[in-house]
């Protein structure tokens, strides 16, 4: 009897940002014969003790991951990990402290990266030992490539039909303007409320981020008045509070604050994109939409060079208004393609050639996971992991009903509103039509917020 392939466990935390790319990655895995369980990260964690042994696809490896990674290993799962925030990073020393845990990293079987610069940052980490590093790229970028960007065309056209000519403003102030104020890490550091000693960089970065946040608040009413002939769409970060922006919208009927759907169709439909140090400006550069990096205060230590290098840079409100007007009137476009490509290539693998999703599943194939599951752990270790996984699940379910807790159900539902089997099948159908692949894949509900994708 042939050995069963490994189960691919695909957790999703921020649905609007991650889901489409992870469905694509799941389709590539299922096409090759892997059963894939995809859905809410929190709800996947409730079930890991009872999922057939396989590979958990982790998007971070912070200190907060240590407990779950240990439980995954104890219940027979290996871990392939990448850093979803590894594209725009602080200096190495700070990035290592903020995003990487040597203890968590030791439990990872394989690391994949956005590109060479991300790989270099992993290798320079003191806690990195010998985990194989694979330069694969990220499936989020696959969705911006010519083969797949038409996936978003129907949504882009519907958005344009609904809002007409619009300018998109993206904000990323969750660390100083979090959905729950007490979870804004950098604001806490500035105010001296963060547990433990606040590091000087954190305080400086927090002050810088708060200053930019204040500039955006001052800019927005003036911007809306200057472009009264356009709709202004403001999309906050998925974990950011909307209230500050909604307050401005009360007095400016052309301002719409929304976080609906994936950002990519909004980038396609927009006349111009305005942001500060945001991944959406990198995504705009790949799509060819004109992006403006508004830098009312610029500090090399705190800002991200890649964003400035692929965008139109402006430092004053007057420059912002003039540059945006030139773009929406068709007199100025994005930076030329050669300039954008040169800035992107050191940071992003798989801009061309095989998809990042294919390259990531290649890593699993080469490791033999398609032919077999990870070895079963010793019985005592498995029982211990099973018990602790169930105990953790109970704790998390209780915390879902504690107001203000980071595991609160309202925050979960804000970041993961849910998707139906029919909606997921519809997404797969569109991938099938564009790529002429994924024929015969099925979607089946596993439990609340969780689905199997299989062949």
N, C-alpha and C positions, 0 to 999 in steps of 0.2 A: 504493500500500500504506500503510495507516494506521500511524502511529508507535506504538511499544510504550509502554505506561504505565511509570512509574518503579517499580522494585522497592522495597518498604518493608522495611527491615532492622530487626528488632525484637529487640535483645539483652536478655537477662534475667540478672541477677547473683544476686539472692536469690530463689530460686524460690517459697518459701512466702509471701513478701511481694508479689512483683511479678507472678507468672505469670497469675493469673486476670484481673487488670486488663489485662494486655498481650494476652491472648487476646481479650478484649472489643474492645480497640482494633484488633487485627488483623482481627477479624470485620467491623468497620465499614469498614476499608480494603478488604478483599477484596470486600465487598458492592458497593463502588463500582467494582470492576474492577482494583484493584491486586493484583499478586502479592506475598505477604508471606512473608518468611523469618524464623522466630522460633525462639529457643532460647538455649542457654548463651552468654553474652557472650564468654567465652574462646574457645569453638569457632566462633562467628561471626567473631571477629577472625582466626582461622586462614584463613577462606575469603573475606574481603572482596575480594581481588584477582580472584577468579573469579566473583563475583556480578554479574549484569547491573546496569547503572548505576541508581542510585535514591537514596533518602533514608534515611539512618541516623538512628534515633530514639535520641538520647543522653539519659541521665538525670543527667548532671553535666557540668561544664565546668571541672574543676580542672587544675592544672599537670600532673598525671599523664596528662591527656587529650591533651596537645599532640601527642605523637608519633603517636598513633593518628588524631587528627583530620587531621593533615597527610597521612597515608597514605590516608585515605578520600578526601580531595579529589584527591590525585594519581591515584587509580584510578577517578575519575569519579563519586564519590558526594557529594551535598549532605548537610547535617546540620541536622536540627530538634532542638532541645535544650530540656530543662527541668531544674530541680533537684529531684530526688526528695526531698532533705532541705530544701527551701525553705519548708516550712510552719512548722516549729519552728526558729527561727534565733537566733543570737547577735546582739548589736548590729551595725549595718551594717559598721563598720570591721573587726570580727572576722570576720563572715560573708564579707566580700569577700576577706579574706586566706585564710580556710580553704577556701572553696568556689569562688571564681571566679578564672579566669586570663584576663587581657586577650588573651594570645596565642591561647589556645584559643577565646575568644569571637569573635575576628576570623574564624574559620573556620566559624562557624555562620550558616546562611542565615536561620533563624527561631527565635525564642525563644517558648515558651509558659510560662504561669505558673499556680500554684495559685489566685492571685487578685490583687487590686489591691496588697496590701501586698508581695507577692513581686515584682510588676512595679516598684513604687517602689524596692525594694532593688536591682534590676537597673539601673534608670535612674540611681541615685546612685553607681554604681560608676565610678571614674575610668577603668577600661579599657573601659567600654561606649562604643561609637561610634554606629552607626545601625542595628544589626540590628533588624528589625521585631519588636515584642513583642506577643503576642496573649494576651488573658486568656481562657483556655479552661477552667480547672479541671483536675483530675487524674482519670483513669478509676478510680483506687482508690476515690474518693468515689462514683462512679456505682454501685458495688456495694453501697453502704449506703443508696441511695435506695429509696423504696417500690416502684418498678418492678422492682428487681433484688435487693433484699435477700433475697427468698424463694429466690434461687439457693442460699443457704447453709442453708435450712431442713432438708433431709435430713441434712446433716452435724451441724447443731445438735441435732437430735432424737437422732441416733445418739450424740453426745457425752453428752447428758443421760441417755440410756438406760444408757450405760456407767458414768458417774460419779455419777449422781444429782444432788442439790443440791450445787453447788460454787461456790467463790469463786475468781476468777481473779486472780493476781498477775502482772503483766508487769514485767520488768526490762529496762533499756537501758544496761548498763554495759560495752559492748564496748570503749570507749576506756580503761577502767581494768581490765577483766577479759576481755581478748580471748581468742578460741580459741587463738591463739598469743600468749603473754604479751608477747613482744618487739614485738608490733604494737599494743599498747595505747598510742596516741599521747599521751593526757593523763597516763597513769601515767609514761611515759617522761619527759615534761616535768617532772613533780614530782621524779622521781629523778635528773634531770640527765643522762639517757641519750639524749635526743632529739638527733639530729644538728643541729649549728648552735646558735645562741643560742636559748634557751627564752624566749618572750615572757612578760611578767608575767601577762597575761590567761590564757594557757595553763596556767601554774603554778597560778594561783588557781582556775580552772575545774577543773583536775585534782584539787586538794585538796578542793574542794567535792564533786565527783563521788565521790571516794574516801570522803569522810565519809558521804555518802548510802548508798553501797555498804555501809559498815560498819553503819550504822543498820538497813539491810534484813537484814543477817546476824543482828543481835541481835533484830530484830523477829520474824523468821520462826518460830523455835521457839515463842515465846510465842503467836503468832497461831495456829499449828497446834494448840496445846493448848487455846486459848480456843474454837476452832471444831472440836473433836473430833467434833461431830455433822455436820460437812460434810467433803467432800473439798476440799483446797486444791490447785489447779492452778497451778504456776509455769511461765511461758513466758519463757525468756531471749531476748534479742535474737539474730537469726540468726547474728551473728558473735561471740557471747559464749560463754565457757567455761561448761559446765554443772557443773563439779566442785564448786564451793563449795556449790551448792544440793543436789547429790546427797549431799554429806556430811551435810547437815541431814536429808535424807529417810531416811537410815539409821535414825534414832531416832524418826521420826514417820511411821507407816504411812499417815496420811491425806494426806501430801504427795506429789504426783506432779509430776515435772519432765519436761516434754515440749515439743517444738517442732513437733509434727505439724501439717501442713497450714497453710492460711491462718488468720490470727488471727480473721477475721470471724465464723465460726460459733461459735467459743469465746466471743466477746463476746456473741453472741445468746443462747447457752445459759447464761451465767453469771448467778448471782444478784446479784453485784457485781463490780466491777473495781477493783483497787488497783494504783497505779503511782506513779512520780514523774517529772514532766516528759516524759511519753511520748505519742507520736502515738496510741496506742491509747485514751487518754482522750478525745481529740478524736473518734475513730471511735465510741467508746461514746456520746458526746453526740449524734452524728448518729443512731445506732440507737435511742437512748432507754434504754440500759442505764445504771444508776446507777454513776458512776465516783467514786473517791476519790483525790485527789492527796495522798499522804502526804509532808509537808514538815517533817521533823524539823529541818532547817536550811534557811532561806529567804534567798536573796540575789538581789535583783532583777536584778543584772547578769548572773547565771548562769542564772536560771530563766526559764521561758517563760510569759508572762502569759496567753496563750490557754488553756493547760491549766488554770490556776487558775480562769479565768473560766467554764469549762464543767463544772467538777467540784466535788464536795464537798471542801473543804479542811480538813485536820487537821494539827496540828503535833506532837502527842504520841502515844505508843503507846496510852495510855489512851483518847484521843479516837478513834483509829483503831479500836480494838476496839468502843467504844460505837456509833460511826457504822455500822460494818459490821453489827453485831448488829441495829440498827434497820432497816437495809436488808433483810437476809436474812429478818427477821421480818415484812416487809411494812409497817412503820410509817413508812418514809421511802423516797423514790424519787429519781430524778435531779432536777437543777434544772429549773425549769419551761421549757417549750419556747421561749417568747419570750426568756428570758434567754440560753438556749443559742444561739438563732438570731442574736441581736444580737451575740454575741461571735464567732460563726463568719463572718458575712457579709463583714467587711473582709478576711478571709484566704482564703476559699474561694469560687470562682466555680462556677456550675452546681450549686448545691444544689437548684435547681428548673429547669424548662424543658428545653431540649435537653441531652442527655448531654454530659459533657466529652469523651468519645471522639468523638462526632460533631463537636464544635467543633474538635478537634485535626485531624481529617481534612479539615474545611472549609479549614483553613489550607493544606493541600497542594493541594486542588482549586483554590483561588483563585490559587495560584502557578503553576498549569498542569501540575502533575506527573502528572495523570491522562491528559493528552494526549501527554506526551513525557517522555523521560528527561533528566537533566541533560546539558549538552553534554559531548562527549568531550574530555578534556584533550589537550594536544599530545603527540605520540607519545613524545618523549624523557621528558617528565614522567611519562607513564603507565608506561613501562618502568622508570623509576627507582622509582616507587611500587610496582610489581609486585614488583620485586626486594627492596625493603626490607620489604614486607609478608611475603614468604616468609621472609626472614631473621629478622624479629621472631617469626614463628610458630615457627620452629625454636628460638629462644632460650626462648620461653615453654614449649614442650614439654619442653625440657631442665630448666627451672626447676620443672616439675611434680614432678620426682623428687628435688628438693633438700629435705631435711627442714627444716621451719621457714620456708621461703621463702613470701612472700605469694602466690605462684602455685602453691604445692604442691597436688598432686592431691587430697589429703585435705581441704584447706580448700575447694577447688572443690566436691568431692562433698558436703561438709557444707552448703554454701550452695545447691548445685544438685544434688540427688539424682537428678534425671532424671524424665522423663514419657514415656509411650508414645503412639503415634498414636491408639490406641483411647481412652486417657484424655483426650487433647486433643479428640477428636471428641465424647466424652461431655459435656465442658464446653460445647462449642459447641451441642450439642443442647439443653442446659438453657437457654442464652441464647435459643435459637430459640423454645422453648416460652413463655418469660416475655415476650418482646418481639414475638413473631410476625414475626421478621426472620431474616436469614442463611440463607434457604432455598437449598439447592443448593451450599453451601460444602463444600469437600473438604479433607482433610488428607493430605499425602504426605510420607514421610520423605525428607529430602535427604541427610543423613549423620549421624554420631554426634551426638546431642543437638540436631539441627537438623531443622526441619519446614517445609514449604510449607503455607500456608493460601491457598486460591484459589477462584475461582468458575468 
